[in-house]
Each structure stands twice: as C-alpha cells, then as structure tokens.
Amino acid sequence: MSLDIFLTNNLTNKKEKFIPKDKNNVRMYVCGPTVYDDPHIGNARPVVVFDILFKILKNKYPNVTYVRNITDVDDKIIKSSKENNISISELTKKITQSFNEDCIYLNCEQPNHEPKATEHISEMIEMISELIKKGFAYENNKHVYFEVKKFKDYGQLSNKKLDELVAGSRIEVSDNKKNPEDFVLWKPSETDEPSWDSPWGKGRPGWHLECSAMSKKYLGNEFDVHGGGVDLLFPHHENEIAQSRCANDSKAFANYWLHNAFITMSNEKMAKSQGNILKIKDFRNNKSGQVLRMALMSAHYRQPLDWNDKLLEECENTISKWYNVYLNIKTKLKISDEILKPLLDDLNTPGYIANLHKLYEKAAKGSDEDKILFISACNFIGLLNETKEDWVKFKKNKVSISENEILIKINQRNDARVNKNYKEADKIRDDLLDKGVLIEDKDGKTTWKFK
C-alpha cells in the first residue's frame, strides 16, 4: 500500500498530508544563499534538507520542479566587496561557484532552476508597478514601500500581530515610510553601488522582492512548497506572502511552508557575528562529503543540531562500517514505502538512518540481494555514493602517517607489551588512532587499517 507524505506546515502550525496542486507537476521553491562569503555549515543544512524533500517528491510524482535562487545583489555583498577590494561581479561569481562546489561535495542534486536576482530586475519592477497600481505600495523620495496595513492576513505565517511589531526590531526605521512596519520594495543606489533604471529613478530592489518575482516566473502565482531556514520565517517569508498575494490577486502563495532549525556549536547559533563559522570548503580535504551529509541528517530538520567533532567521528565510523558490505551495483532497487516511512513522515531522517542500521545488519549476514537493497536505500538519501575504493583512498590520503611509520609504531607497541609497559602500549595505540589508524590484536598477531 502506498503511503502518503506528511509535512509540518508552518502556515498552519500542523503536520498535514501533502496534497499537491497538480500531481503531474509538483512545484517547490527554496531560498538560496546570499553570495557575499563562502557558505558555512549552517548554510549547508537547508541545502541537504530540501535535497531530501526533492528526492521524496520525485519518488512519488512524475514531475517535480525545484527552484533555488541566488541572491547576488544585497547590502552584505556591497559591504564584502568593499572590504575585500574586489568588484561585486567578481565576488558574486566566485562565491556562487564555491556554493555550487559545496553542493556537489555534499552530493546534492541540482535544482531545475537556479535564478539570480540580478537577471530578474525587470520582473521585480513589473511586480512593484502592479502593487502601486493596486494601492498596496507607495513611492516616497525615490523609495517604494509595501504598505503592510493594506494586507489583512499579514502575520499569519509568523503568528505576529501588527500591534506587536516594534519599530527597529528587524525592521528598518526610515522617515520615508508611512508606517514603521512597511518594508522596502525599491531604493535608490549610492554612486558606487549596483543600480538599474526604474520608474522611480536609478536604484535596486529590496531583498524580499526577488523571491516573489522569481517564484512567479518559474512556478506561477501559486505553488506547493516554500522552504528555507527558520531565520527567514519573519520578516522575509511573511513579506513574500504579502507582496505576492497582493500583486497576483491570489488567495494563496505557497501551500506548505517548511523551515529548518539552526545549527549550533556549544549550543550557540552558528553565525558570522558569533565568530563560530565553519566553512564547508574547509572540510573538503579532510572529510568526505558523505560524513558531513550524514551529520546534517542526524537530527530532525525542525530540531537544532549541535555540531562537534564527536558527531563527525561517529558518522565517519558508521559509513566505514557500512562499506564492509558494499557492492558496486549497476541497477538500484526501488525502496519500499515501508522502508521510506520515516522520511514520508515529515522528513524524519534519524528514523530513516535507524532503518538503514537494520538493513545493514541483515546485509552483513545475508545475500547479495540484501546488500543491494541496503546500498540502494543508502543511495536514496545520498550516502554510499562513491565506491569503496574511493572511500578508502580518500581516508588513506588524509592520514598523516606513512605505512612504514605505522609498522615501526606497532613494533614499539609490541615491545612495550612484552615488557608489560601497558601504559606505553595504550599510548601508542591512541596516537595511531588519532592519525586515523585502527589496530587490532587477534590470534597473536597485530593488524591495522585506516579507520
């Protein structure tokens, strides 16, 4: 029996059965990176979370359109280009490439569309003009603002009421506004900032507008799923709903809103302002992307995930163990809904990983068919995607000790054991372990392998 997909919808604060608007064309939009600096582990979480959702939807429906934008015009980008003495176009091109390399490293599928904000300015100007014409936006001093009070459903997503919004709290304060809660759709550019011609003078769009304009172009006025980090829920996603519904005369924008929780380090949110940033690219030479991917799936997407060395070590050890039953398969088996059940229930990745452990135990004792099922189930969420040879080679290359040094250390340890100097023997074992070498004593012999 085919099982349904259930998703926690932040628009209703309920877990709901997923019913697409058109089962022959499921549509999903996810907020992508602002390309001002190399992406960090916190940025990687939504990339992996919504990659998994993309896989689940494709498993159920014949056509899924996945759009993830690139924000390449923004205050942070302008500031970073000045600080690094690099042109904006050079900076955004470099960081976009770094982001795409990170996605490949994390074994994420490419979305169907990856539109850039700067390539859709005309669509944004058109939407602003429509909002002014319909009385939802106003111009003042070359700025254009959305008048929040005109949209009666404002605050429905974030569960905020207008009278609870405090001016200056994540809201830009400006004398150009009629009301403190109004948000900018267009603003004039400084002489050294990117600018485009518009009916309101040379300038650039507000950040919130780009996703409304690009989702409309690629997915239509209404679509199925909108995703992003929980930090985008207010005001970004709230503002998207307001401007899109008003411009498009639609009763809905996206039907299901999903937000992943933060990644923390020592229970503090990972953020540049906290000084605890770990860039994805800095892991590439010493950790397989599979390890990071598994770590990012180790907690439910709606729960905070604390990032630490122990977590990475556990994930690496698990994947190494799983490679013990690896077979190089040409045709993957279709995974049953019974195995996929946790993923179908609001992307419960820890539950699915528990299923993988059970499949591994069966594969370790069973037939090649059991192994193929296990590998296919791992492949479904982007694990065991490289051959065992590549996995071992990567681990071997990152080990900072030669084979000759390993053998010398083992002989020293054997001598220490003969002399009953067990403290020294244990120290040598631990030193080797720190360098990625696992030793095992069996039948009077000591063998070693890269862990």
C-alpha positions, 0 to 999 in steps of 0.5 A: 500500500502506498503511503502518503507524505506528511509535512509540518506546515508552518502556515498552519502550525500542523503536520498535514498530508501533502496534497499537491496542486497538480500531481503531474507537476509538483512545484517547490521553491527554496531560498538560496544563499546570499553570495557575499562569503563562502557558505558555512555549515549552517548554510549547508543544512537547508541545502541537504534538507530540501535535497531530501524533500526533492528526492521524496517528491520525485519518488512519488510524482512524475514531475517535480520542479525545484527552484533555488535562487541566488541572491547576488545583489544585497547590502552584505555583498556591497559591504564584502566587496568593499572590504575585500577590494574586489568588484561585486561581479567578481565576488558574486561569481566566485562565491556562487561557484564555491556554493555550487562546489559545496553542493556537489561535495555534499552530493546534492542534486541540482535544482531545475532552476537556479535564478539570480536576482540580478537577471530578474530586475525587470520582473521585480519592477513589473511586480512593484508597478502592479502593487502601486497600481493596486494601492498596496505600495507607495513611492516616497523620495525615490523609495517604494514601500509595501504598505503592510496595513493594506494586507489583512492576513499579514502575520499569519505565517509568523503568528505576529500581530501588527500591534506587536511589531516594534519599530527597529526590531528587524525592521528598518526605521526610515522617515520615508515610510508611512508606517514603521512596519512597511518594508522596502520594495525599491531604493535608490543606489549610492554612486558606487553601488549596483543600480538599474533604471526604474520608474522611480529613478536609478536604484535596486530592489529590496531583498524580499522582492526577488523571491516573489518575482522569481517564484512567479516566473518559474512556478506561477502565482501559486505553488506547493512548497516554500522552504528555507531556514527558520531565520527567514520565517519573519520578516522575509517569508511573511513579506513574500506572502504579502507582496505576492498575494497582493500583486497576483490577486491570489488567495494563496502563495505557497501551500506548505511552508517548511523551515529548518532549525539552526545549527549550533556549536556549544549550543550557540547559533552558528553565525558570522557575528558569533565568530563560530563559522565553519566553512564547508570548503574547509572540510573538503580535504579532510572529510568526505562529503558523505560524513558531513551529509550524514551529520546534517541528517542526524537530527530532525530538520525542525530540531537544532543540531549541535555540531562537534567533532564527536558527531563527525567521528561517529558518522565517519565510523558508521559509513566505514562500517557500512562499506564492509558490505558494499557492492558496486551495483549497476541497477538500484532497487526501488525502496519500499514505502515501508522502508521510506516511512520515516522520511514520508513522515515529515522528513524524519531522517534519524528514523530513516538512518535507524532503518538503514542500521537494520538493513545493514545488519541483515546485509552483513549476514545475508545475500547479495540481494540484501546488500543491494537493497541496503546500498540502494536505500543508502543511495536514496538519501545520498550516502554510499555514493562513491565506491569503496575504493574511493572511500578508502583512498580518500581516508588513506590520503588524509592520514598523516602517517606513512605505512612504514611509520605505522609498522615501526609504531606497532613494533614499539607497541609490541615491545612495550607489551612484552615488557608489560609497559601497558601504559606505553602500549595504550599510548601508542595505540591512541596516537595511531588512532588519532592519525586515523589508524585502527589496530587490532590484536587477534590470534597473536598477531597485530593488524591495522587499517585506516579507520 
